[in-house]
């Protein structure tokens, strides 16, 4: 209990210096001259070899508890969907909830992993853009596929709701299209900050409603879209993004790609939604996955698409 009270963001001090992590500086020294890069590598290696581990920030009893939690498989320790609570679920209960969630959503069980096929397709798209001069070598190396593991799905407990359902999150970190998704999110993010129907945060919302006057015959209401991300219409999202970019005077300052080329990559990413759970591969047939690096775009696109359908 004392260990878990520290929260899941608490960082336990290492018991040894990770000297083998020197390989991770390669991306930083790659632009340097070979002789300068070797000097940096030697310097970092010397520092790591001479460094001393920091003072432990948990007790020996807590270290034993941490080892026990790591080795055990009877419970699941999870962050709550909202807030800073730490949730402990029986592992069988968690997996039963996840299985029920997958069965009730637009997910289809596949008989093979899609990673190799989608990775090859993305390579072809990016190589074509590079060869035609639409992206530089540096951008190509930044967004090309570098990982070949499938996305993973997990659930976060919604403790404010009855029976504590799980919110599905598809983790795309270190997957074949993650770097491209992050690139697209950076290009498209300015489009989400200048709209009159969005707020930046709770403080902005509080400031907005303070100036509003509710008359006697009026009431304030709020609406919650159920399963928002899986209900996002991909075609509407892509078309809304295209319209916004065609009217964005600053787009050329953020990328050398045209709006049509960007939405082609965006459409590919949004339609390549699949994940692994319990050693099985599933494909999401409708909407987008929560966990994508482009969530703001999806929310904006949903609003614009529904407005146009009215």
Legacy VTK file of the C-alpha trace (Angstrom):
# vtk DataFile Version 3.0
C-alpha trace
ASCII
DATASET POLYDATA
POINTS 310 float
0.000 0.000 0.000
2.775 2.441 0.859
4.455 1.732 -2.471
1.302 2.122 -4.576
0.384 5.332 -2.758
3.359 6.939 -4.471
1.452 6.736 -7.757
2.261 5.104 -11.066
4.343 8.092 -12.227
6.769 7.705 -9.329
10.260 6.888 -10.634
12.246 4.405 -8.557
15.955 5.182 -8.516
18.076 2.583 -10.367
20.318 0.241 -8.399
23.059 0.484 -11.036
24.188 2.893 -13.719
22.895 1.802 -17.154
26.296 1.865 -18.851
24.988 -0.156 -21.796
22.603 2.677 -22.681
25.435 4.457 -24.500
24.020 3.058 -27.737
21.088 5.454 -27.388
23.294 8.485 -28.075
23.852 7.325 -31.668
20.939 9.382 -32.977
22.410 12.472 -31.310
25.943 12.071 -32.683
24.931 10.947 -36.181
25.081 14.492 -37.665
28.584 15.072 -36.230
31.904 14.517 -37.977
33.159 10.943 -37.391
36.095 12.048 -35.205
33.879 14.349 -33.126
31.261 11.619 -32.745
33.888 9.168 -31.440
35.043 11.755 -28.900
31.485 12.206 -27.631
30.994 8.433 -27.362
34.191 8.030 -25.319
33.246 10.924 -23.047
29.786 9.540 -22.363
31.218 6.071 -21.730
33.721 7.483 -19.219
31.000 9.410 -17.387
28.767 6.327 -17.165
31.585 4.095 -15.942
32.558 6.544 -13.194
29.050 7.475 -12.099
27.607 6.238 -8.818
23.980 5.080 -8.389
21.741 7.634 -6.647
20.480 7.179 -3.120
17.487 4.779 -3.028
14.138 6.578 -2.751
12.165 3.567 -1.472
12.726 1.341 1.551
13.904 -2.262 1.434
10.377 -3.397 2.306
9.016 -1.406 -0.633
11.692 -2.890 -2.907
10.491 -6.371 -1.914
6.895 -5.311 -2.570
7.859 -3.984 -6.007
9.572 -7.261 -6.873
6.504 -9.178 -5.727
4.207 -7.032 -7.883
6.488 -7.517 -10.875
6.644 -11.285 -10.525
2.971 -11.828 -9.689
0.285 -12.307 -12.327
-2.872 -12.563 -10.219
-3.651 -8.827 -10.186
-3.450 -5.893 -12.578
-2.214 -2.482 -11.351
-3.605 0.237 -13.624
-4.109 4.007 -13.703
-7.718 5.169 -13.682
-9.142 6.472 -16.945
-9.423 9.949 -15.392
-7.746 11.392 -12.330
-4.643 10.172 -10.548
-6.055 7.067 -8.858
-4.242 3.728 -8.915
-6.570 0.773 -9.518
-5.980 -2.857 -8.587
-8.064 -5.420 -10.487
-8.098 -9.167 -10.285
-6.332 -10.328 -13.468
-9.159 -12.674 -14.438
-11.675 -9.836 -14.025
-9.544 -7.523 -16.176
-9.178 -10.063 -18.987
-12.899 -10.867 -18.866
-13.709 -7.162 -19.214
-11.228 -6.807 -22.083
-12.634 -9.831 -23.909
-16.185 -8.502 -23.532
-15.055 -5.073 -24.741
-13.365 -6.508 -27.842
-16.398 -8.663 -28.636
-18.729 -5.645 -28.436
-16.699 -3.256 -30.599
-16.069 -3.125 -34.367
-13.053 -5.432 -34.073
-12.481 -8.474 -36.273
-10.169 -11.349 -35.435
-7.518 -11.889 -38.119
-5.542 -14.991 -38.983
-2.278 -13.126 -39.588
-0.318 -10.069 -38.513
-0.723 -7.057 -40.832
2.552 -5.405 -39.826
4.759 -6.595 -42.704
2.204 -5.751 -45.399
1.412 -2.298 -44.016
5.088 -1.538 -43.413
5.933 -2.346 -47.037
3.054 -0.229 -48.292
4.179 2.729 -46.194
7.769 2.326 -47.399
6.546 2.531 -50.995
4.522 5.689 -50.324
7.388 7.464 -48.593
10.026 6.378 -51.114
7.869 7.752 -53.932
7.567 11.093 -52.137
11.327 11.223 -51.525
12.300 10.274 -55.086
9.954 12.918 -56.497
11.469 15.576 -54.240
8.391 16.118 -52.081
10.208 15.234 -48.840
13.877 15.510 -47.967
16.177 12.679 -46.948
16.063 13.952 -43.374
12.247 13.923 -43.240
12.158 10.486 -44.875
14.512 9.071 -42.233
12.424 10.674 -39.516
9.054 9.223 -40.556
9.982 5.942 -42.260
9.037 2.697 -40.438
11.653 1.737 -37.882
9.737 -0.720 -35.709
7.889 -3.882 -36.626
5.775 -4.747 -33.612
1.978 -4.519 -33.812
0.045 -1.947 -31.723
-1.171 -3.256 -28.346
-4.554 -2.670 -26.775
-5.178 -2.235 -23.053
-8.023 -0.938 -20.929
-8.219 1.862 -18.372
-10.867 1.494 -15.628
-13.654 4.088 -15.666
-14.102 4.250 -11.897
-16.810 6.915 -12.075
-19.185 4.564 -13.916
-21.225 1.592 -12.726
-19.499 -1.822 -12.958
-16.216 -0.037 -13.791
-16.017 -0.585 -17.568
-12.714 -0.229 -19.404
-11.780 2.426 -21.927
-9.835 0.811 -24.791
-6.493 2.411 -25.598
-4.457 1.256 -28.592
-0.809 1.980 -27.892
1.002 2.795 -31.131
4.351 3.645 -29.535
7.238 1.953 -31.346
5.009 0.672 -34.150
5.578 0.987 -37.893
3.515 4.195 -38.404
4.080 5.936 -35.059
6.740 8.354 -36.313
4.607 9.246 -39.332
1.569 9.801 -37.079
3.577 12.115 -34.846
4.778 14.023 -37.919
1.209 14.425 -39.199
0.010 15.540 -35.769
2.693 18.243 -35.738
1.675 19.446 -39.213
-2.043 19.440 -38.414
-2.027 20.622 -34.794
-2.183 24.373 -35.625
-5.527 23.731 -37.312
-7.005 22.796 -33.941
-6.033 25.939 -32.085
-7.976 28.637 -33.920
-11.569 27.416 -33.775
-14.413 29.227 -32.046
-16.063 26.043 -30.777
-13.142 24.607 -28.806
-11.546 25.423 -25.463
-7.919 24.924 -24.501
-8.507 23.544 -21.000
-10.768 23.774 -17.946
-9.479 27.247 -17.102
-10.380 28.478 -20.580
-13.822 26.867 -20.277
-14.449 28.472 -16.889
-13.443 31.854 -18.297
-15.775 31.388 -21.271
-18.907 30.490 -19.308
-18.313 33.246 -16.737
-19.371 35.831 -19.313
-22.443 33.856 -20.367
-25.838 34.761 -18.937
-28.446 32.009 -18.562
-31.972 33.381 -18.814
-34.937 32.083 -16.827
-36.246 30.033 -19.741
-32.808 28.551 -20.534
-30.744 25.729 -19.065
-27.131 24.688 -19.559
-26.634 21.146 -20.790
-23.664 18.983 -21.720
-23.507 16.066 -24.127
-21.193 13.070 -24.028
-20.499 11.244 -27.280
-20.473 7.535 -26.570
-17.495 5.680 -28.053
-16.315 8.857 -29.753
-13.167 7.612 -31.459
-14.656 4.390 -32.831
-17.514 6.460 -34.249
-15.307 8.969 -36.076
-16.086 8.748 -39.827
-12.693 8.393 -41.497
-13.846 9.808 -44.827
-15.307 12.840 -43.083
-12.148 13.300 -41.026
-9.923 13.243 -44.085
-12.138 15.598 -46.096
-12.367 18.057 -43.204
-8.573 18.029 -42.857
-8.185 18.650 -46.589
-10.525 21.650 -46.482
-8.712 23.146 -43.511
-5.266 22.712 -45.086
-6.329 24.194 -48.411
-7.187 27.393 -46.516
-4.098 27.343 -44.281
-1.617 29.999 -45.415
1.030 28.713 -42.999
1.047 25.094 -44.141
4.032 25.592 -46.446
6.079 26.768 -43.443
5.533 23.425 -41.674
5.955 20.938 -44.521
6.859 20.607 -48.190
3.957 18.216 -48.751
0.766 19.352 -50.468
-2.634 19.014 -48.744
-3.533 16.104 -51.049
-0.311 14.276 -50.207
-0.848 14.858 -46.480
-4.403 13.524 -46.475
-3.250 10.484 -48.454
-0.824 9.665 -45.628
-3.456 10.549 -43.039
-6.017 8.273 -44.662
-3.468 5.452 -44.695
-2.708 5.886 -40.992
-6.348 6.125 -39.922
-7.340 3.052 -41.940
-4.405 0.974 -40.659
-5.946 0.388 -37.250
-5.189 -3.042 -35.856
-3.786 -4.346 -32.595
-2.618 -7.362 -30.664
-4.326 -8.731 -27.573
-3.630 -12.004 -25.807
-1.452 -13.162 -28.738
-4.247 -12.593 -31.262
-4.446 -9.889 -33.956
-7.584 -7.824 -34.446
-8.505 -5.210 -37.049
-10.732 -2.237 -36.266
-13.281 -1.936 -39.061
-14.873 1.414 -38.157
-13.643 4.725 -36.788
-10.267 5.498 -35.286
-8.362 4.174 -32.311
-7.969 6.135 -29.124
-4.226 6.410 -28.610
-3.502 7.896 -32.018
-1.107 10.886 -32.084
-3.716 12.827 -34.087
-6.695 12.973 -31.657
-7.380 16.710 -32.009
-7.833 16.365 -35.739
-10.281 13.509 -35.227
-12.435 15.538 -32.843
-12.509 18.546 -35.172
-13.285 16.375 -38.162
-16.165 14.677 -36.367
-17.749 18.050 -35.555
-17.376 19.362 -39.107
-18.633 16.145 -40.668
-21.743 15.972 -38.450
-22.449 19.679 -38.998
-22.383 19.198 -42.767
-24.753 16.220 -42.437
-27.392 18.276 -40.596
LINES 1 311
310 0 1 2 3 4 5 6 7 8 9 10 11 12 13 14 15 16 17 18 19 20 21 22 23 24 25 26 27 28 29 30 31 32 33 34 35 36 37 38 39 40 41 42 43 44 45 46 47 48 49 50 51 52 53 54 55 56 57 58 59 60 61 62 63 64 65 66 67 68 69 70 71 72 73 74 75 76 77 78 79 80 81 82 83 84 85 86 87 88 89 90 91 92 93 94 95 96 97 98 99 100 101 102 103 104 105 106 107 108 109 110 111 112 113 114 115 116 117 118 119 120 121 122 123 124 125 126 127 128 129 130 131 132 133 134 135 136 137 138 139 140 141 142 143 144 145 146 147 148 149 150 151 152 153 154 155 156 157 158 159 160 161 162 163 164 165 166 167 168 169 170 171 172 173 174 175 176 177 178 179 180 181 182 183 184 185 186 187 188 189 190 191 192 193 194 195 196 197 198 199 200 201 202 203 204 205 206 207 208 209 210 211 212 213 214 215 216 217 218 219 220 221 222 223 224 225 226 227 228 229 230 231 232 233 234 235 236 237 238 239 240 241 242 243 244 245 246 247 248 249 250 251 252 253 254 255 256 257 258 259 260 261 262 263 264 265 266 267 268 269 270 271 272 273 274 275 276 277 278 279 280 281 282 283 284 285 286 287 288 289 290 291 292 293 294 295 296 297 298 299 300 301 302 303 304 305 306 307 308 309
